[in-house]
Amino acid sequence: MIPFLGLAGPVAGCIGGALIVAPVAALAGTIVVGGGALVVLGIQYFNTINSPFVAPAPAA
C-alpha cells in the first residue's frame, strides 16, 4: 500500500498539470495558426472580390 501512495502524488500532479496547461496551449496554437490563416485568407478574399469577372467561353 505504501508504494501506491508514493506513486499517487506524482500521478495526480501530472494529471492536474496537464488539465491546466492543455487548454492554454490549445488556445495559443489556435491564435498563432489561426491568425496567420486569417491574414492569408483575407488577402485572397480581397484579391477575389477586386478582380474583374471574366465569363467562361460558351460550350460548343
VMD Tcl script that builds the backbone (N, CA, C; Angstrom):
set m [mol new atoms 180]
animate dup $m
set s [atomselect $m all]
$s set {name element resname resid chain x y z} {
  {N N MET 1 A 0.827 -1.198 0.000}
  {CA C MET 1 A 0.000 0.000 0.000}
  {C C MET 1 A 0.869 1.258 0.000}
  {N N ILE 2 A 1.987 1.204 0.675}
  {CA C ILE 2 A 2.852 2.379 0.758}
  {C C ILE 2 A 3.423 2.768 -0.614}
  {N N PRO 3 A 3.909 1.835 -1.446}
  {CA C PRO 3 A 4.402 2.263 -2.766}
  {C C PRO 3 A 3.314 2.908 -3.617}
  {N N PHE 4 A 2.071 2.427 -3.485}
  {CA C PHE 4 A 0.981 3.043 -4.241}
  {C C PHE 4 A 0.774 4.494 -3.825}
  {N N LEU 5 A 0.849 4.760 -2.541}
  {CA C LEU 5 A 0.673 6.137 -2.063}
  {C C LEU 5 A 1.817 7.025 -2.542}
  {N N GLY 6 A 2.999 6.451 -2.655}
  {CA C GLY 6 A 4.127 7.217 -3.152}
  {C C GLY 6 A 3.996 7.546 -4.631}
  {N N LEU 7 A 3.240 6.750 -5.357}
  {CA C LEU 7 A 3.043 6.974 -6.781}
  {C C LEU 7 A 1.832 7.867 -7.059}
  {N N ALA 8 A 0.897 7.893 -6.133}
  {CA C ALA 8 A -0.354 8.631 -6.362}
  {C C ALA 8 A -0.115 10.138 -6.453}
  {N N GLY 9 A 0.799 10.651 -5.680}
  {CA C GLY 9 A 1.059 12.098 -5.685}
  {C C GLY 9 A 1.565 12.598 -7.025}
  {N N PRO 10 A 2.633 12.021 -7.554}
  {CA C PRO 10 A 3.118 12.470 -8.871}
  {C C PRO 10 A 2.113 12.260 -9.995}
  {N N VAL 11 A 1.370 11.153 -9.941}
  {CA C VAL 11 A 0.375 10.905 -10.978}
  {C C VAL 11 A -0.719 11.967 -10.923}
  {N N ALA 12 A -1.205 12.267 -9.732}
  {CA C ALA 12 A -2.236 13.299 -9.584}
  {C C ALA 12 A -1.697 14.658 -10.009}
  {N N GLY 13 A -0.460 14.940 -9.674}
  {CA C GLY 13 A 0.129 16.211 -10.076}
  {C C GLY 13 A 0.295 16.314 -11.578}
  {N N CYS 14 A 0.666 15.225 -12.221}
  {CA C CYS 14 A 0.825 15.218 -13.675}
  {C C CYS 14 A -0.518 15.448 -14.357}
  {N N ILE 15 A -1.545 14.737 -13.893}
  {CA C ILE 15 A -2.867 14.896 -14.497}
  {C C ILE 15 A -3.398 16.308 -14.250}
  {N N GLY 16 A -3.240 16.803 -13.050}
  {CA C GLY 16 A -3.694 18.164 -12.740}
  {C C GLY 16 A -2.969 19.214 -13.568}
  {N N GLY 17 A -1.664 19.049 -13.716}
  {CA C GLY 17 A -0.895 19.995 -14.529}
  {C C GLY 17 A -1.303 19.942 -15.987}
  {N N ALA 18 A -1.567 18.738 -16.488}
  {CA C ALA 18 A -1.985 18.609 -17.887}
  {C C ALA 18 A -3.339 19.264 -18.115}
  {N N LEU 19 A -4.237 19.150 -17.146}
  {CA C LEU 19 A -5.558 19.770 -17.286}
  {C C LEU 19 A -5.477 21.297 -17.267}
  {N N ILE 20 A -4.454 21.831 -16.642}
  {CA C ILE 20 A -4.286 23.295 -16.612}
  {C C ILE 20 A -3.573 23.778 -17.869}
  {N N VAL 21 A -2.543 23.073 -18.310}
  {CA C VAL 21 A -1.698 23.532 -19.406}
  {C C VAL 21 A -2.325 23.267 -20.775}
  {N N ALA 22 A -3.044 22.172 -20.940}
  {CA C ALA 22 A -3.571 21.794 -22.260}
  {C C ALA 22 A -4.493 22.859 -22.857}
  {N N PRO 23 A -5.461 23.407 -22.126}
  {CA C PRO 23 A -6.311 24.445 -22.741}
  {C C PRO 23 A -5.534 25.706 -23.112}
  {N N VAL 24 A -4.551 26.057 -22.310}
  {CA C VAL 24 A -3.745 27.252 -22.605}
  {C C VAL 24 A -2.933 27.029 -23.875}
  {N N ALA 25 A -2.330 25.853 -24.018}
  {CA C ALA 25 A -1.544 25.550 -25.214}
  {C C ALA 25 A -2.441 25.471 -26.451}
  {N N ALA 26 A -3.627 24.911 -26.296}
  {CA C ALA 26 A -4.549 24.821 -27.433}
  {C C ALA 26 A -4.992 26.208 -27.876}
  {N N LEU 27 A -5.278 27.083 -26.929}
  {CA C LEU 27 A -5.688 28.443 -27.266}
  {C C LEU 27 A -4.548 29.208 -27.938}
  {N N ALA 28 A -3.346 29.055 -27.438}
  {CA C ALA 28 A -2.198 29.725 -28.046}
  {C C ALA 28 A -1.966 29.223 -29.468}
  {N N GLY 29 A -2.086 27.926 -29.687}
  {CA C GLY 29 A -1.915 27.372 -31.027}
  {C C GLY 29 A -2.984 27.873 -31.979}
  {N N THR 30 A -4.212 27.988 -31.491}
  {CA C THR 30 A -5.294 28.499 -32.330}
  {C C THR 30 A -5.042 29.954 -32.724}
  {N N ILE 31 A -4.560 30.745 -31.795}
  {CA C ILE 31 A -4.293 32.159 -32.083}
  {C C ILE 31 A -3.148 32.284 -33.089}
  {N N VAL 32 A -2.076 31.540 -32.892}
  {CA C VAL 32 A -0.904 31.658 -33.770}
  {C C VAL 32 A -1.230 31.165 -35.182}
  {N N VAL 33 A -1.763 29.960 -35.293}
  {CA C VAL 33 A -2.042 29.385 -36.606}
  {C C VAL 33 A -3.255 30.063 -37.231}
  {N N GLY 34 A -4.293 30.292 -36.447}
  {CA C GLY 34 A -5.497 30.933 -36.961}
  {C C GLY 34 A -5.248 32.357 -37.410}
  {N N GLY 35 A -4.367 33.065 -36.718}
  {CA C GLY 35 A -4.048 34.439 -37.111}
  {C C GLY 35 A -3.370 34.493 -38.465}
  {N N GLY 36 A -2.424 33.597 -38.690}
  {CA C GLY 36 A -1.755 33.543 -39.993}
  {C C GLY 36 A -2.712 33.156 -41.105}
  {N N ALA 37 A -3.568 32.180 -40.830}
  {CA C ALA 37 A -4.547 31.766 -41.838}
  {C C ALA 37 A -5.526 32.890 -42.131}
  {N N LEU 38 A -5.916 33.631 -41.112}
  {CA C LEU 38 A -6.850 34.739 -41.308}
  {C C LEU 38 A -6.260 35.801 -42.225}
  {N N VAL 39 A -4.994 36.109 -42.072}
  {CA C VAL 39 A -4.330 37.093 -42.930}
  {C C VAL 39 A -4.285 36.594 -44.375}
  {N N VAL 40 A -3.866 35.348 -44.567}
  {CA C VAL 40 A -3.752 34.798 -45.916}
  {C C VAL 40 A -5.117 34.734 -46.588}
  {N N LEU 41 A -6.122 34.245 -45.877}
  {CA C LEU 41 A -7.457 34.136 -46.460}
  {C C LEU 41 A -8.078 35.507 -46.698}
  {N N GLY 42 A -7.769 36.472 -45.854}
  {CA C GLY 42 A -8.264 37.834 -46.080}
  {C C GLY 42 A -7.684 38.435 -47.351}
  {N N ILE 43 A -6.389 38.250 -47.579}
  {CA C ILE 43 A -5.760 38.746 -48.805}
  {C C ILE 43 A -6.370 38.062 -50.023}
  {N N GLN 44 A -6.579 36.755 -49.935}
  {CA C GLN 44 A -7.169 36.011 -51.048}
  {C C GLN 44 A -8.594 36.500 -51.320}
  {N N TYR 45 A -9.351 36.769 -50.264}
  {CA C TYR 45 A -10.722 37.260 -50.425}
  {C C TYR 45 A -10.739 38.605 -51.146}
  {N N PHE 46 A -9.903 39.550 -50.709}
  {CA C PHE 46 A -9.898 40.871 -51.337}
  {C C PHE 46 A -9.379 40.809 -52.776}
  {N N ASN 47 A -8.431 39.924 -53.051}
  {CA C ASN 47 A -7.992 39.740 -54.435}
  {C C ASN 47 A -9.132 39.211 -55.296}
  {N N THR 48 A -9.941 38.331 -54.737}
  {CA C THR 48 A -11.050 37.747 -55.489}
  {C C THR 48 A -12.129 38.779 -55.782}
  {N N ILE 49 A -12.530 39.547 -54.771}
  {CA C ILE 49 A -13.640 40.482 -54.987}
  {C C ILE 49 A -13.222 41.692 -55.813}
  {N N ASN 50 A -11.939 41.973 -55.887}
  {CA C ASN 50 A -11.476 43.129 -56.652}
  {C C ASN 50 A -11.032 42.772 -58.074}
  {N N SER 51 A -11.027 41.479 -58.415}
  {CA C SER 51 A -10.628 41.096 -59.774}
  {C C SER 51 A -11.855 41.127 -60.677}
  {N N PRO 52 A -11.682 41.507 -61.931}
  {CA C PRO 52 A -12.821 41.582 -62.846}
  {C C PRO 52 A -13.364 40.189 -63.159}
  {N N PHE 53 A -14.658 40.124 -63.379}
  {CA C PHE 53 A -15.277 38.853 -63.723}
  {C C PHE 53 A -15.101 38.587 -65.211}
  {N N VAL 54 A -14.619 37.406 -65.551}
  {CA C VAL 54 A -14.450 37.002 -66.946}
  {C C VAL 54 A -15.371 35.795 -67.144}
  {N N ALA 55 A -16.356 35.961 -67.999}
  {CA C ALA 55 A -17.300 34.890 -68.250}
  {C C ALA 55 A -16.624 33.753 -69.000}
  {N N PRO 56 A -16.983 32.531 -68.690}
  {CA C PRO 56 A -16.382 31.407 -69.423}
  {C C PRO 56 A -16.893 31.370 -70.857}
  {N N ALA 57 A -16.082 30.818 -71.736}
  {CA C ALA 57 A -16.473 30.713 -73.148}
  {C C ALA 57 A -17.663 29.755 -73.260}
  {N N PRO 58 A -18.587 30.063 -74.138}
  {CA C PRO 58 A -19.743 29.165 -74.286}
  {C C PRO 58 A -19.330 27.799 -74.834}
  {N N ALA 59 A -19.973 26.780 -74.347}
  {CA C ALA 59 A -19.667 25.425 -74.790}
  {C C ALA 59 A -20.218 25.192 -76.188}
  {N N ALA 60 A -19.439 24.537 -77.015}
  {CA C ALA 60 A -19.862 24.310 -78.410}
  {C C ALA 60 A -20.787 23.133 -78.527}
}
mol reanalyze $m
mol bondsrecalc $m
mol representation Tube
mol addrep $m
